[in-house]
Structure formats: structure tokens, C-alpha cells
Amino acid sequence: MQSKAVVARTSPARPKSAMQAAQCFLAWLYEHDLCREWAVDDVWYLAESDFAEGLDVDLPPRRVFLGALKKLEGVQVTQDRRIYNRAGQAVRKTTFYSFMVVPTKIVRRQASPA
């Protein structure tokens, strides 16, 4: 049986706050040239699947993470914009996140010592 200290070291990294997780995600978007407008469901999918699984990071709950992301510099949120189908009919409304402006301060994820 492993001690608690060993388990804590080998468990996935967890940012200390939702704001720190959002800053790391924003830095990841810029590094991978994914800065454009995304629907809220696409933002969460990127964060949960590509970002979190690729870097082995635990994210806070969806609502908390997206709330922190809204507060960051360089993120613009447009609420209740319509999504249209191929026939040009409005299907539903959703929130869009635009990652257009380069933020002045981005917290980089520290590499763990090997």
C-alpha cells in the first residue's frame, strides 16, 4: 500500500484555482494557434479532452471553469447568439467565447521535475 505522500505526488496536477486553470488553458490555446471564436460547448470540449487529457490536468467543474475564463483579459464573451443550420434557420442560441487579443500576462504550466 502506498503512503499518502506518494499518492499525492503521482496523482494528476490540479491547478490551485479555477482562475489558474483558465490561464493555463488560455496559454495552451495561444501555443496551439487555436485563438478564434468558439461556442461554449466547443470550449469545454477542448478544455476537457485535448487540454486536460494531453497535459494530465484535473479541471474544476464546467460552470466554475467557464466563469473564470470569462474574467480573463483577452477573452470576449457574446451571449445568446443564434446558431443557424445549413438551410439558414435559427436552431438555438448559445454563448460564444472569442480569444482574439493577446493577454499581457499568461501563467505557464511548470514542468514537473523528472
N, C-alpha and C positions, 0 to 999 in steps of 0.2 A: 504494500500500500504506500502511495506517495504521500509525502508531507504536504501541508498546505502551501509552503513556500515554493516548492517545485511545481505544484499545480498552478499557482498564480503566475509563475514565470512562463510556463508553456501554453497558457490559455491565450486566445487571440487578443490583440491590443484593443483597448477600449479608450477612445478619447475621453478626456476628463469632463467634457461638457458637450452639449449639443452644438454650441457655437464653434467649438474647436473641430468637431466632426464636419460641420458645414464649411469651415475654412479649408480643411484638408480636401474636401470634395471639390471645392472651387479651384484649388490649386491643381488637382488632378484633371479637371476639365480643361484648364489652360494648357497643361502639359500635353494633352492628347488632342488639341485643336478641336474641341467639341463646343466651343463658345458660340452659341446661337440661340434661337428661341426654341424652347421645348415645352410641351404640355406637361402638366403636373404629374400625370401617370408615367410619362417617359422619364422625367427627372427621377422619380422614385425607383423606376426600373434600373436606370443607370447606376444610381447610388447603391441599390441593394445587390444587384447581380455583378456588374463589372467592377465597380469601385470597391465595395466591401469584400467580395469574394476574392478579387485579384490581389488585394493588399492584406487580406486576412484581418479585417477590422470589424468590430461589432458596432452597428449603428444604433442610435436611440430610436424610439418609436417614430413612425412616419410623421405624425402630426407635429411632434416636437422638433424633428429634423427639418421639416419644411418651414416651420415657423422661424427657426434660427437662420435658415438660408435666406428668408425674406429680408432679414435685418442687415445682411452683409452689404458692404459697398461694392458696386459693380453688378448688382442683381436688381433687375427691374421686374415687377410683378404686375401683370394685367389680368384682372379678374373678370369672370363671366363673359369671355369672348366666345363667339359661336364657332363651332366646328361644322364644316359643310361636307356632304358626301359628293361623289363624282357627278351626280345629277344637279348639283348646286343647291340642294335643300339643306337647311339648317338641321342638324341631327341633335346636337346638345350644346350646352355651354360648359366651358372648363376654364381653369386658371392657367396662364402661361407664364413661364419664367424666362427672362431674357438675360443672357450672360454676354454682354457686349463690351462693357467698359473694363479695362484692366485695373484691378484694385491696387491700391498703393501698398497694402500690407497683406501678405499671404503667409500663413503659417505652414511651413513644410513639415511633413511627417519625418521624424527622426528615424534613421536606420538603426535597428537593434544590433548590438554587438554580436558577432558570430562566434 
